[in-house]
Amino acid sequence: MPLTRLKISNLRNLGAVTLHPSSSLNFIFGANGSGKTSLLEAIFFLGTGRSFRSHKVKPLINHNADSLILFAKLLSQDFEHSIGLERQGSSGAKTKIDGKAVYSASSLASLLPTLIIDAHSFDLIEGAPKERRSYLDWLVFHVKHSFHDCWKGYSKALKHRNSLLRRGRIEGFELRPWEQEMCSKAEQLALMRQECFDKLKLNLNEVISDFVPLEGISIDFYKGWDKEKTFQEQLEEGKERDAKLGYTWYGAQKADIKIKIEGHPAEQALSRGQQKLLVCALKISIGKTYSELTGKPCIYLVDDLPAELDGDNQKRLANWLSLIGAQVFVTAVEKQALLNAWPEAEKEQAAMFHVKHGLVEHTNQTL
């Protein structure tokens, strides 16, 4: 499902930009502040309905404009699709796929599966469980088509149970219908997550051993409650505690991927350099698993490659991205840094874009 055309209007310092990307590899270079990351941000926005740099829309809109507009064409299973998106501050939002209005970000994600590798990717190791849960759920969403509705159902029931707990309403007849819904959905979510994690872990073992061989590494899925108990048993045992807290302590909302080295949390046991390599392995593994399970490649956005990896590991990352067959958009300040990382055969098919003062020039001078 590669992007074949991308139009950007008034996203940060990018004025009016039109690109015709390569279906495989796209090099983006330019000085700091020129708009390289904003270009990646536009692609990410088209695939998720949000930015990876800000939770607010207003900072994304060029200060000389009232709105930002993004448009893309892509190929999916030999069919051409279009995505159009317009945002006007905090008030106006329009999203269309193939000319029809859509109101759910899940529709964008289904059509344009996107993974990003940047400085914030360290949250996978150092951040809260939510980061690793979102990482796994990206795969589950794309592979298990019932996951999205199941998660929505669970979240609704959880919200109602927590509301009753905060109000001190713990009578069985009030909690029971929401707990029954939660138990049903939680077990389904755990099963879908575990199945996807088991497939992911096979690739994790292979890719991690190439990037950063680690002795005593363990990577395990935690479903959000005691593995020896059903979720219903866990809820019953913790009802008094939950009533005191005013929210549900255990559940699918607490799922996590536990990464340990010799029994110690990875963020405590690994150097910063090792963490960088482990993050790359995690990102590569999930894209590889996605491709194997769906038969389709995803899109990778790699921001400021040389800043995160040394020369040898830049080449290692490039080789894995080439092996997966993903469409890649990768940025750096210097063009030569990008050229040095990729194999000669891959560079022959690459497109080169120079970003300067918010303008993007497509040059064929990749070699």
Residue frames as qw, qx, qy, qz and C-alpha x, y, z in Angstrom:
[[0.000, 0.884, 0.468, 0.000, 0.00, 0.00, 0.00],
 [0.492, -0.137, 0.021, 0.859, 2.68, 2.51, -0.96],
 [0.131, 0.818, 0.197, -0.524, 1.98, 6.21, -1.23],
 [0.607, 0.356, 0.451, 0.549, 2.17, 7.29, -4.86],
 [0.134, 0.617, 0.148, 0.761, 1.34, 10.96, -4.38],
 [0.417, -0.562, -0.508, 0.502, 1.45, 13.33, -1.42],
 [0.105, 0.658, 0.155, 0.730, 0.22, 16.93, -1.24],
 [0.445, -0.486, -0.495, 0.566, 0.78, 19.12, 1.80],
 [0.069, 0.686, 0.180, 0.702, -0.60, 22.61, 2.34],
 [0.240, -0.699, 0.174, -0.651, 0.25, 24.76, 5.36],
 [0.877, -0.405, -0.240, 0.099, 1.56, 22.13, 7.76],
 [0.603, -0.589, 0.037, 0.537, 3.98, 24.02, 10.01],
 [0.071, -0.686, 0.296, 0.661, 6.55, 25.69, 7.75],
 [0.316, 0.105, 0.808, 0.486, 5.58, 23.64, 4.68],
 [0.332, 0.343, -0.009, -0.879, 3.57, 25.84, 2.32],
 [0.840, 0.364, 0.043, -0.400, 2.44, 24.03, -0.83],
 [0.177, -0.485, 0.841, 0.161, 4.29, 20.76, -1.40],
 [0.907, 0.240, -0.002, -0.347, 3.64, 17.94, -3.88],
 [0.226, -0.510, 0.823, 0.108, 5.65, 14.72, -3.89],
 [0.895, 0.212, -0.254, -0.299, 5.62, 11.58, -6.01],
 [0.482, -0.605, 0.627, -0.087, 7.44, 9.14, -3.73],
 [0.373, 0.311, -0.860, -0.155, 9.25, 5.98, -4.67],
 [0.840, -0.281, -0.260, -0.385, 7.34, 2.85, -3.69],
 [0.851, -0.095, -0.405, 0.320, 10.42, 1.61, -1.85],
 [0.598, -0.372, -0.217, 0.676, 12.91, 4.13, -0.51],
 [0.126, 0.890, 0.200, 0.391, 12.70, 7.90, -0.05],
 [0.573, -0.149, -0.255, 0.764, 15.62, 9.99, 1.18],
 [0.072, -0.928, -0.260, -0.258, 14.81, 13.39, 2.70],
 [0.636, -0.183, -0.199, 0.723, 17.66, 15.73, 3.61],
 [0.056, 0.799, 0.148, 0.580, 18.04, 19.36, 4.62],
 [0.162, 0.360, -0.497, 0.773, 19.17, 21.66, 7.39],
 [0.170, -0.380, -0.785, 0.460, 17.64, 21.57, 10.85],
 [0.157, 0.550, 0.359, -0.738, 14.33, 23.42, 10.87],
 [0.096, 0.197, -0.572, -0.791, 13.86, 23.12, 7.11],
 [0.707, 0.094, 0.020, -0.701, 10.72, 20.96, 7.34],
 [0.357, 0.236, -0.895, -0.130, 12.01, 17.37, 7.08],
 [0.033, 0.131, 0.899, -0.418, 10.22, 16.12, 10.17],
 [0.451, 0.347, 0.237, -0.788, 7.08, 18.02, 9.16],
 [0.533, 0.293, -0.600, -0.520, 7.00, 15.98, 5.97],
 [0.281, -0.009, -0.951, 0.125, 7.05, 12.76, 7.99],
 [0.191, 0.218, 0.608, -0.739, 4.45, 14.27, 10.29],
 [0.538, 0.268, -0.179, -0.779, 2.10, 14.77, 7.34],
 [0.533, 0.119, -0.799, -0.252, 2.33, 11.08, 6.39],
 [0.154, -0.097, -0.869, 0.460, 1.80, 10.00, 9.98],
 [0.339, 0.228, 0.310, -0.859, -1.23, 12.31, 10.24],
 [0.596, 0.202, -0.443, -0.638, -2.77, 10.75, 7.14],
 [0.541, 0.045, -0.839, -0.041, -2.37, 7.30, 8.67],
 [0.326, -0.251, -0.774, 0.482, -3.57, 8.08, 12.18],
 [0.169, -0.811, -0.429, -0.360, -5.51, 11.33, 12.20],
 [0.476, -0.872, 0.004, 0.116, -3.03, 12.87, 14.64],
 [0.341, 0.799, -0.443, 0.224, 0.53, 14.16, 14.94],
 [0.859, -0.168, -0.366, 0.315, 3.41, 12.36, 16.63],
 [0.412, 0.228, -0.261, 0.842, 4.76, 15.72, 17.86],
 [0.179, -0.087, 0.278, -0.940, 1.75, 17.49, 19.35],
 [0.094, 0.409, 0.889, -0.183, -1.65, 16.63, 20.80],
 [0.213, 0.715, 0.289, -0.600, -3.01, 19.98, 19.59],
 [0.613, 0.546, 0.471, 0.323, -3.88, 20.87, 16.02],
 [0.098, 0.988, 0.083, -0.082, -3.36, 24.62, 16.12],
 [0.359, -0.722, 0.454, 0.379, 0.48, 24.49, 16.38],
 [0.632, 0.088, 0.673, 0.374, 0.52, 22.36, 13.22],
 [0.411, 0.803, 0.410, 0.137, -1.14, 25.03, 11.06],
 [0.490, 0.239, 0.076, 0.835, 1.14, 27.51, 9.34],
 [0.140, -0.531, -0.409, 0.729, 0.80, 30.88, 11.08],
 [0.129, 0.254, -0.293, -0.913, -0.11, 32.50, 7.75],
 [0.378, -0.131, -0.754, -0.520, -3.03, 30.11, 7.12],
 [0.611, -0.264, 0.216, -0.714, -6.38, 29.18, 8.67],
 [0.940, -0.048, 0.248, -0.231, -6.18, 25.48, 7.98],
 [0.147, -0.471, 0.818, 0.295, -3.88, 22.66, 6.91],
 [0.858, 0.319, 0.013, -0.401, -4.78, 20.30, 4.09],
 [0.287, -0.405, 0.848, 0.188, -3.26, 16.90, 3.38],
 [0.836, 0.366, 0.000, -0.409, -3.99, 14.67, 0.40],
 [0.241, -0.443, 0.841, 0.195, -2.52, 11.35, -0.65],
 [0.857, 0.255, -0.232, -0.382, -3.01, 8.63, -3.21],
 [0.313, -0.455, 0.831, -0.068, -1.91, 5.08, -2.50],
 [0.641, 0.162, -0.649, -0.376, -2.10, 1.63, -3.97],
 [0.476, -0.239, 0.734, -0.421, -3.69, -1.19, -2.00],
 [0.569, 0.152, 0.808, -0.006, -4.12, -4.60, -3.57],
 [0.301, 0.198, 0.638, 0.681, -3.96, -3.09, -7.09],
 [0.011, -0.835, -0.518, -0.184, -6.63, -0.49, -6.26],
 [0.278, 0.299, -0.141, 0.902, -5.89, 3.22, -6.02],
 [0.332, -0.745, -0.559, 0.149, -7.28, 4.98, -2.97],
 [0.182, 0.578, -0.076, 0.792, -7.26, 8.60, -1.91],
 [0.451, -0.580, -0.532, 0.421, -7.15, 10.18, 1.53],
 [0.117, 0.623, 0.069, 0.771, -8.00, 13.82, 2.15],
 [0.505, -0.545, -0.525, 0.415, -7.72, 15.59, 5.45],
 [0.093, 0.646, 0.023, 0.757, -8.39, 19.17, 6.53],
 [0.497, -0.514, -0.543, 0.441, -7.95, 20.68, 9.98],
 [0.031, 0.718, 0.083, 0.690, -8.97, 24.16, 11.12],
 [0.174, -0.517, 0.488, -0.681, -7.60, 24.86, 14.57],
 [0.135, -0.015, 0.908, -0.397, -9.58, 23.12, 17.27],
 [0.524, 0.310, 0.334, -0.720, -12.96, 23.59, 15.59],
 [0.747, 0.472, -0.133, -0.449, -12.96, 22.13, 12.11],
 [0.352, -0.345, 0.856, 0.156, -12.02, 18.60, 11.04],
 [0.809, 0.408, -0.029, -0.423, -12.77, 16.90, 7.73],
 [0.302, -0.379, 0.851, 0.205, -11.49, 13.50, 6.65],
 [0.804, 0.391, -0.005, -0.448, -12.36, 11.65, 3.47],
 [0.420, -0.256, 0.829, 0.267, -11.37, 8.31, 2.00],
 [0.214, 0.233, 0.803, 0.506, -12.11, 7.87, -1.70],
 [0.139, -0.324, -0.299, -0.887, -14.28, 11.00, -1.53],
 [0.588, -0.562, -0.511, -0.279, -16.48, 9.76, 1.31],
 [0.236, -0.698, 0.361, -0.572, -16.45, 11.32, 4.76],
 [0.735, -0.157, -0.630, 0.196, -15.11, 9.16, 7.59],
 [0.371, -0.789, 0.100, -0.479, -15.26, 9.91, 11.29],
 [0.871, -0.462, 0.161, 0.042, -12.96, 7.32, 12.81],
 [0.009, -0.785, 0.602, 0.149, -9.17, 7.30, 12.87],
 [0.670, -0.135, 0.729, 0.021, -9.34, 3.52, 12.62],
 [0.730, 0.627, 0.268, -0.049, -10.39, 3.88, 8.98],
 [0.264, 0.885, -0.384, -0.008, -7.17, 5.76, 8.25],
 [0.403, -0.554, 0.727, -0.045, -5.06, 3.27, 10.17],
 [0.812, 0.171, 0.554, -0.062, -6.56, 0.34, 8.26],
 [0.674, 0.729, 0.104, 0.050, -5.67, 1.90, 4.93],
 [0.400, 0.768, -0.343, 0.364, -2.27, 3.37, 5.77],
 [0.846, -0.496, -0.106, 0.166, -0.44, 1.31, 8.45],
 [0.329, 0.796, -0.272, 0.429, 2.47, 3.45, 9.57],
 [0.798, -0.463, -0.180, 0.340, 5.38, 2.93, 11.97],
 [0.176, 0.917, -0.193, 0.302, 7.78, 5.62, 13.13],
 [0.805, -0.217, -0.206, 0.512, 11.31, 5.44, 14.48],
 [0.141, 0.794, -0.090, 0.585, 12.42, 8.67, 16.16],
 [0.138, 0.379, -0.619, 0.674, 13.77, 9.98, 19.46],
 [0.601, -0.263, 0.263, -0.708, 10.41, 9.38, 21.17],
 [0.832, 0.066, -0.508, -0.213, 10.62, 5.67, 20.35],
 [0.269, 0.278, -0.771, 0.506, 12.65, 5.21, 23.53],
 [0.555, -0.235, 0.288, -0.745, 9.34, 5.40, 25.38],
 [0.851, 0.038, -0.453, -0.262, 8.89, 1.76, 24.36],
 [0.673, 0.032, -0.616, 0.408, 11.51, 0.87, 26.95],
 [0.207, 0.063, -0.462, 0.860, 11.56, 3.79, 29.38],
 [0.371, -0.245, -0.106, -0.889, 7.90, 4.78, 29.23],
 [0.574, -0.073, 0.542, -0.609, 4.74, 3.61, 30.97],
 [0.453, 0.117, 0.882, 0.051, 3.01, 0.30, 30.08],
 [0.505, 0.705, 0.290, -0.405, 0.67, 2.29, 27.81],
 [0.212, 0.716, -0.508, -0.429, 3.53, 2.72, 25.32],
 [0.082, -0.240, 0.952, 0.169, 4.23, -1.00, 25.02],
 [0.440, 0.403, 0.747, -0.293, 0.52, -1.83, 25.04],
 [0.456, 0.748, 0.019, -0.482, -0.04, 0.56, 22.13],
 [0.072, 0.554, -0.753, -0.348, 2.91, -1.01, 20.33],
 [0.221, 0.042, 0.974, 0.025, 1.39, -4.50, 20.55],
 [0.417, 0.568, 0.580, -0.409, -2.15, -3.28, 19.87],
 [0.291, 0.626, -0.365, -0.625, -0.98, -1.74, 16.59],
 [0.114, 0.217, -0.925, -0.290, -0.32, -5.27, 15.35],
 [0.204, 0.299, 0.892, -0.271, -3.44, -6.77, 16.92],
 [0.376, 0.602, 0.200, -0.675, -5.62, -4.07, 15.34],
 [0.372, 0.542, -0.509, -0.556, -4.32, -4.85, 11.86],
 [0.175, 0.180, -0.959, -0.131, -4.41, -8.64, 12.22],
 [0.018, -0.374, -0.893, 0.250, -7.51, -9.29, 14.37],
 [0.065, -0.367, -0.386, -0.844, -10.42, -7.49, 12.75],
 [0.495, -0.667, -0.523, -0.193, -12.69, -7.89, 15.78],
 [0.539, -0.168, -0.410, 0.717, -10.16, -6.23, 18.08],
 [0.025, 0.241, 0.005, 0.970, -11.30, -2.64, 17.59],
 [0.558, -0.449, -0.323, -0.619, -14.94, -3.30, 18.45],
 [0.763, -0.334, -0.518, 0.192, -13.96, -5.58, 21.31],
 [0.428, -0.027, -0.321, 0.844, -11.73, -2.90, 22.81],
 [0.215, -0.338, -0.109, -0.910, -14.45, -0.26, 22.45],
 [0.699, -0.442, -0.448, -0.339, -16.93, -2.55, 24.23],
 [0.702, -0.253, -0.471, 0.470, -14.50, -3.25, 27.04],
 [0.251, 0.129, -0.173, 0.944, -13.61, 0.42, 27.45],
 [0.404, -0.442, -0.242, -0.763, -17.27, 1.41, 27.68],
 [0.776, -0.442, -0.444, -0.072, -17.98, -1.19, 30.36],
 [0.615, -0.093, -0.369, 0.691, -14.83, -0.19, 32.26],
 [0.015, 0.322, -0.022, 0.946, -15.87, 3.47, 32.20],
 [0.597, -0.491, -0.285, -0.567, -19.31, 2.64, 33.65],
 [0.800, -0.329, -0.449, 0.223, -17.85, 0.37, 36.36],
 [0.457, 0.043, -0.283, 0.842, -15.36, 3.04, 37.40],
 [0.216, -0.435, -0.109, -0.868, -18.13, 5.64, 37.52],
 [0.741, -0.492, -0.356, -0.286, -20.17, 3.45, 39.87],
 [0.747, -0.176, -0.400, 0.502, -17.11, 2.79, 42.03],
 [0.234, 0.236, -0.162, 0.929, -16.40, 6.51, 42.40],
 [0.446, -0.434, -0.129, -0.772, -19.98, 7.07, 43.50],
 [0.263, -0.248, 0.790, -0.496, -19.74, 4.30, 46.08],
 [0.824, 0.142, 0.053, -0.546, -22.28, 2.19, 44.22],
 [0.111, 0.407, -0.902, -0.090, -20.92, -1.33, 44.56],
 [0.728, 0.081, 0.502, -0.459, -24.19, -3.20, 44.83],
 [0.448, -0.067, 0.836, 0.309, -24.09, -6.35, 42.73],
 [0.480, 0.628, 0.613, -0.005, -27.16, -5.58, 40.63],
 [0.214, 0.939, -0.047, -0.267, -25.62, -2.32, 39.42],
 [0.153, -0.678, 0.651, 0.306, -22.10, -3.56, 38.77],
 [0.699, 0.008, 0.714, 0.036, -22.99, -7.01, 37.45],
 [0.704, 0.652, 0.281, -0.011, -24.00, -6.15, 33.84],
 [0.251, 0.905, -0.343, -0.012, -20.86, -4.05, 33.31],
 [0.407, -0.549, 0.730, 0.010, -18.62, -6.66, 34.93],
 [0.793, 0.221, 0.568, -0.006, -20.09, -9.40, 32.77],
 [0.587, 0.809, 0.020, 0.030, -19.34, -7.34, 29.68],
 [0.048, -0.848, 0.528, -0.019, -15.83, -6.58, 30.92],
 [0.643, -0.312, 0.699, 0.001, -15.10, -10.26, 31.68],
 [0.796, 0.447, 0.408, 0.032, -16.24, -11.40, 28.28],
 [0.460, 0.876, -0.104, 0.105, -14.32, -8.72, 26.39],
 [0.270, -0.799, 0.537, -0.014, -11.19, -8.91, 28.58],
 [0.749, -0.150, 0.638, 0.099, -10.73, -12.62, 27.92],
 [0.716, 0.625, 0.282, 0.133, -11.17, -12.06, 24.18],
 [0.173, 0.948, -0.254, 0.079, -8.66, -9.20, 24.19],
 [0.496, -0.618, 0.609, 0.037, -6.14, -11.26, 26.12],
 [0.815, 0.142, 0.545, 0.133, -6.45, -14.14, 23.66],
 [0.580, 0.790, 0.114, 0.160, -6.01, -11.90, 20.60],
 [0.051, -0.918, 0.387, -0.076, -3.05, -10.11, 22.14],
 [0.658, -0.432, 0.614, 0.062, -1.38, -13.33, 23.23],
 [0.821, 0.363, 0.412, 0.159, -1.73, -14.91, 19.77],
 [0.434, 0.875, -0.056, 0.208, -0.18, -11.87, 18.09],
 [0.303, -0.830, 0.464, -0.065, 2.52, -11.58, 20.72],
 [0.827, -0.180, 0.518, 0.121, 3.54, -15.22, 20.24],
 [0.733, 0.559, 0.247, 0.299, 4.06, -14.59, 16.52],
 [0.108, 0.956, -0.173, 0.210, 5.83, -11.31, 17.20],
 [0.593, -0.684, 0.424, 0.027, 8.20, -12.91, 19.70],
 [0.885, 0.140, 0.338, 0.290, 9.55, -15.30, 17.07],
 [0.498, 0.734, 0.058, 0.457, 10.72, -12.31, 15.04],
 [0.301, -0.915, 0.198, -0.183, 11.87, -10.42, 18.12],
 [0.819, -0.414, 0.344, 0.200, 14.30, -13.19, 19.03],
 [0.766, 0.342, 0.287, 0.463, 15.79, -13.18, 15.53],
 [0.269, 0.840, 0.067, 0.466, 16.05, -9.42, 15.06],
 [0.461, -0.864, 0.182, -0.093, 17.28, -8.62, 18.57],
 [0.854, -0.271, 0.301, 0.327, 20.08, -11.18, 18.22],
 [0.627, 0.488, 0.221, 0.565, 21.24, -9.32, 15.10],
 [0.016, 0.885, 0.027, 0.465, 20.98, -5.78, 16.48],
 [0.163, -0.663, 0.518, -0.515, 22.10, -6.25, 20.07],
 [0.720, -0.078, -0.689, 0.034, 22.83, -9.78, 21.33],
 [0.351, -0.577, 0.363, -0.642, 21.82, -9.80, 24.98],
 [0.366, 0.020, -0.906, 0.210, 22.41, -12.49, 27.57],
 [0.090, -0.313, -0.788, 0.522, 19.48, -13.32, 29.81],
 [0.286, 0.025, -0.115, -0.951, 16.86, -11.28, 27.94],
 [0.111, 0.384, 0.912, -0.088, 13.22, -12.20, 28.52],
 [0.267, 0.009, -0.188, -0.945, 10.21, -10.68, 26.76],
 [0.022, -0.320, -0.940, 0.118, 6.81, -11.70, 28.05],
 [0.270, -0.436, -0.377, -0.772, 3.21, -10.63, 27.62],
 [0.013, -0.205, -0.732, 0.649, 1.27, -9.60, 30.72],
 [0.057, -0.502, -0.731, -0.459, -2.46, -9.63, 30.08],
 [0.196, -0.525, 0.016, -0.828, -3.32, -7.23, 32.90],
 [0.725, -0.462, 0.220, -0.461, -4.20, -9.68, 35.67],
 [0.484, -0.422, 0.764, -0.069, -2.90, -12.84, 37.35],
 [0.441, 0.324, -0.705, -0.452, -2.25, -15.46, 34.69],
 [0.105, -0.028, -0.979, 0.170, -3.42, -18.19, 37.08],
 [0.225, 0.445, 0.646, -0.578, -6.88, -16.64, 37.46],
 [0.226, 0.625, 0.614, 0.426, -9.82, -15.77, 35.25],
 [0.069, 0.341, -0.016, 0.937, -10.60, -12.09, 34.99],
 [0.570, -0.574, -0.337, -0.482, -13.88, -12.68, 36.79],
 [0.781, -0.393, -0.374, 0.308, -12.02, -14.19, 39.74],
 [0.458, 0.076, -0.147, 0.873, -9.63, -11.26, 39.77],
 [0.194, -0.500, -0.180, -0.825, -12.49, -8.74, 39.78],
 [0.699, -0.569, -0.375, -0.216, -14.26, -10.46, 42.65],
 [0.743, -0.260, -0.315, 0.529, -11.11, -10.64, 44.76],
 [0.364, 0.024, -0.060, 0.929, -10.31, -6.97, 44.20],
 [0.105, -0.727, -0.528, -0.426, -13.77, -5.46, 44.54],
 [0.455, -0.813, -0.263, 0.251, -13.15, -3.89, 47.97],
 [0.505, -0.326, 0.194, 0.775, -9.81, -2.46, 46.89],
 [0.206, 0.375, 0.518, 0.740, -11.35, -1.07, 43.69],
 [0.234, -0.826, -0.487, -0.158, -14.12, 0.53, 45.73],
 [0.490, -0.712, -0.078, 0.497, -11.56, 2.32, 47.91],
 [0.425, -0.157, 0.383, 0.805, -9.50, 3.41, 44.90],
 [0.387, 0.654, 0.200, -0.618, -12.50, 4.47, 42.84],
 [0.558, 0.580, -0.433, -0.406, -11.30, 2.64, 39.74],
 [0.996, 0.038, 0.043, -0.063, -10.55, -0.86, 38.44],
 [0.370, -0.730, 0.535, 0.210, -6.98, -1.92, 39.30],
 [0.427, -0.155, 0.826, 0.334, -6.64, -5.03, 37.12],
 [0.634, 0.603, 0.387, -0.292, -7.84, -5.53, 33.57],
 [0.731, 0.435, 0.335, 0.405, -7.08, -5.38, 29.87],
 [0.132, 0.965, -0.005, 0.226, -6.26, -1.69, 30.29],
 [0.453, -0.779, 0.432, 0.042, -3.17, -2.73, 32.28],
 [0.948, 0.211, 0.143, 0.190, -1.71, -5.13, 29.70],
 [0.108, -0.880, 0.419, 0.194, 2.03, -4.79, 29.11],
 [0.871, 0.348, -0.286, 0.194, 5.09, -6.30, 27.49],
 [0.606, -0.754, 0.236, 0.088, 7.67, -7.04, 30.16],
 [0.711, 0.575, -0.300, 0.271, 11.25, -6.73, 28.91],
 [0.621, -0.741, 0.256, -0.009, 13.93, -7.84, 31.37],
 [0.576, 0.570, -0.549, 0.204, 17.65, -8.56, 31.35],
 [0.430, 0.089, -0.785, 0.437, 18.71, -11.18, 33.91],
 [0.324, -0.578, -0.721, 0.204, 15.48, -10.42, 35.77],
 [0.172, -0.499, -0.196, 0.827, 15.99, -6.65, 35.81],
 [0.422, 0.813, 0.329, -0.232, 13.87, -4.10, 33.86],
 [0.713, 0.403, 0.231, 0.524, 15.50, -3.30, 30.53],
 [0.110, 0.914, 0.021, 0.389, 15.61, 0.45, 31.20],
 [0.533, -0.793, 0.293, -0.043, 17.76, -0.22, 34.27],
 [0.844, -0.216, 0.421, 0.251, 19.98, -2.92, 32.81],
 [0.686, 0.460, 0.331, 0.457, 20.81, -1.46, 29.38],
 [0.298, -0.337, 0.096, 0.888, 23.00, 1.44, 28.34],
 [0.378, 0.650, 0.104, -0.651, 21.50, 4.21, 26.22],
 [0.233, 0.461, -0.685, -0.513, 23.20, 2.76, 23.16],
 [0.041, 0.065, 0.997, 0.026, 21.79, -0.70, 23.80],
 [0.317, 0.527, 0.588, -0.525, 18.34, 0.78, 24.30],
 [0.341, 0.579, -0.280, -0.686, 18.57, 2.45, 20.88],
 [0.209, 0.250, -0.879, -0.348, 19.32, -0.87, 19.24],
 [0.127, 0.254, 0.926, -0.250, 16.60, -2.70, 21.15],
 [0.374, 0.573, 0.280, -0.673, 14.05, -0.08, 20.08],
 [0.356, 0.474, -0.553, -0.585, 15.07, -0.56, 16.43],
 [0.083, 0.051, -0.992, -0.084, 14.70, -4.32, 16.84],
 [0.255, 0.411, 0.727, -0.487, 11.24, -3.89, 18.35],
 [0.406, 0.603, 0.002, -0.687, 10.12, -1.63, 15.51],
 [0.294, 0.380, -0.756, -0.445, 11.53, -3.87, 12.80],
 [0.069, 0.045, 0.990, -0.119, 10.06, -6.99, 14.36],
 [0.379, 0.472, 0.591, -0.534, 6.51, -5.68, 14.46],
 [0.452, 0.597, -0.244, -0.615, 6.62, -4.51, 10.84],
 [0.181, 0.302, -0.906, -0.237, 8.06, -7.85, 9.78],
 [0.192, 0.207, 0.914, -0.291, 5.33, -9.72, 11.67],
 [0.446, 0.554, 0.242, -0.660, 2.65, -7.51, 10.15],
 [0.402, 0.516, -0.540, -0.530, 3.90, -8.27, 6.64],
 [0.075, 0.136, -0.987, -0.050, 4.06, -12.00, 7.29],
 [0.226, 0.331, 0.822, -0.405, 0.53, -12.15, 8.72],
 [0.419, 0.671, 0.278, -0.545, -1.17, -9.85, 6.20],
 [0.683, 0.315, 0.493, 0.438, 0.94, -10.31, 3.09],
 [0.230, 0.898, 0.174, 0.331, 1.26, -6.51, 2.86],
 [0.530, 0.083, -0.287, 0.794, 4.07, -4.10, 3.72],
 [0.201, -0.875, -0.367, 0.242, 3.63, -1.09, 5.97],
 [0.331, 0.816, -0.069, 0.469, 5.19, 2.38, 5.80],
 [0.687, -0.412, -0.244, 0.546, 8.23, 3.27, 7.92],
 [0.092, 0.938, -0.032, 0.333, 9.09, 6.83, 8.89],
 [0.788, -0.243, -0.187, 0.534, 12.66, 7.17, 10.19],
 [0.017, 0.982, 0.047, 0.184, 13.51, 10.61, 11.53],
 [0.043, -0.873, 0.465, -0.143, 17.13, 11.79, 11.70],
 [0.975, 0.045, -0.215, 0.042, 18.78, 8.41, 11.17],
 [0.595, 0.399, -0.448, 0.534, 22.41, 9.41, 11.93],
 [0.248, -0.599, 0.338, -0.682, 21.48, 11.08, 15.23],
 [0.834, -0.326, 0.188, -0.404, 20.23, 7.81, 16.68],
 [0.973, -0.032, 0.205, 0.103, 22.64, 5.19, 15.28],
 [0.291, -0.626, 0.548, 0.473, 26.29, 4.77, 14.35],
 [0.377, 0.486, -0.549, -0.566, 27.30, 3.85, 10.81],
 [0.100, 0.098, -0.986, -0.089, 27.25, 0.06, 11.22],
 [0.186, 0.373, 0.820, -0.392, 23.85, 0.04, 12.86],
 [0.412, 0.534, -0.039, -0.738, 22.44, 2.45, 10.28],
 [0.351, 0.322, -0.765, -0.433, 23.38, -0.16, 7.69],
 [0.010, 0.104, 0.976, -0.190, 21.86, -2.93, 9.81],
 [0.341, 0.484, 0.494, -0.637, 18.56, -1.03, 10.09],
 [0.412, 0.518, -0.339, -0.669, 18.60, -0.29, 6.35],
 [0.188, 0.183, -0.936, -0.236, 19.14, -3.96, 5.52],
 [0.139, 0.296, 0.884, -0.335, 16.19, -5.03, 7.65],
 [0.384, 0.562, 0.210, -0.702, 13.92, -2.38, 6.14],
 [0.360, 0.434, -0.614, -0.552, 14.94, -3.55, 2.69],
 [0.055, 0.021, -0.998, -0.006, 14.27, -7.18, 3.64],
 [0.276, 0.415, 0.689, -0.526, 10.76, -6.37, 4.88],
 [0.218, 0.380, 0.663, 0.607, 9.93, -4.60, 1.61],
 [0.053, -0.778, -0.486, 0.395, 8.37, -1.59, 3.31],
 [0.297, 0.779, 0.145, 0.533, 8.02, 1.85, 1.79],
 [0.603, -0.447, -0.263, 0.606, 10.51, 3.95, 3.73],
 [0.135, 0.898, 0.042, 0.417, 10.81, 7.69, 4.30],
 [0.755, -0.386, -0.187, 0.496, 14.06, 8.54, 6.08],
 [0.097, 0.974, -0.003, 0.203, 15.52, 11.93, 7.01],
 [0.727, -0.303, -0.055, 0.614, 18.98, 13.32, 7.78],
 [0.043, -0.876, 0.057, 0.478, 20.75, 16.65, 7.64],
 [0.010, -0.594, 0.638, 0.490, 23.36, 15.44, 5.16],
 [0.822, 0.354, -0.194, -0.402, 22.52, 13.55, 1.98],
 [0.450, 0.475, -0.754, 0.055, 25.68, 11.47, 2.14],
 [0.305, -0.238, 0.783, -0.487, 24.73, 10.01, 5.52],
 [0.792, 0.227, 0.289, -0.487, 21.63, 8.49, 3.92],
 [0.721, 0.538, -0.395, -0.186, 23.50, 7.19, 0.90],
 [0.121, 0.511, -0.820, 0.228, 26.14, 5.53, 3.06],
 [0.528, -0.147, 0.676, -0.493, 23.56, 3.48, 4.97],
 [0.827, 0.301, 0.264, -0.395, 21.70, 1.76, 2.13],
 [0.672, -0.040, 0.648, 0.356, 22.84, -1.05, -0.19],
 [0.039, -0.289, 0.477, 0.829, 23.68, -0.01, -3.74],
 [0.026, -0.302, -0.863, -0.405, 20.80, -1.98, -5.26],
 [0.092, -0.714, -0.639, 0.269, 18.29, -0.22, -3.02],
 [0.124, -0.595, 0.006, 0.794, 19.66, 3.25, -3.76],
 [0.104, 0.013, 0.668, 0.736, 19.08, 2.76, -7.48],
 [0.148, -0.560, -0.751, -0.317, 15.31, 2.71, -6.83],
 [0.271, -0.562, -0.483, 0.615, 15.32, 5.53, -4.30],
 [0.139, 0.839, 0.273, 0.450, 13.87, 9.02, -4.62],
 [0.483, -0.159, -0.294, 0.809, 15.81, 11.94, -3.17],
 [0.081, -0.876, -0.375, -0.292, 14.10, 15.02, -1.74],
 [0.403, 0.078, -0.280, 0.868, 15.86, 18.19, -0.60],
 [0.238, -0.836, -0.493, -0.028, 13.91, 20.27, 1.91],
 [0.403, 0.017, -0.103, 0.909, 14.87, 23.93, 2.23],
 [0.130, 0.089, 0.179, -0.971, 12.90, 26.72, 3.93],
 [0.538, 0.315, 0.540, -0.566, 9.64, 24.79, 3.69],
 [0.661, 0.538, -0.269, -0.448, 10.07, 23.91, 0.01],
 [0.765, -0.168, 0.618, 0.068, 10.75, 20.39, -1.30],
 [0.425, 0.646, -0.482, -0.411, 12.82, 19.69, -4.40],
 [0.942, 0.029, 0.332, -0.031, 12.81, 16.23, -5.97],
 [0.179, 0.745, -0.593, -0.249, 16.23, 15.35, -7.36],
 [0.976, 0.158, -0.124, -0.088, 17.28, 12.15, -9.13],
 [0.385, 0.640, -0.580, 0.326, 20.88, 12.59, -8.00],
 [0.842, -0.496, 0.058, -0.205, 20.83, 9.75, -5.46],
 [0.929, -0.059, 0.027, 0.364, 24.27, 8.35, -6.28]]
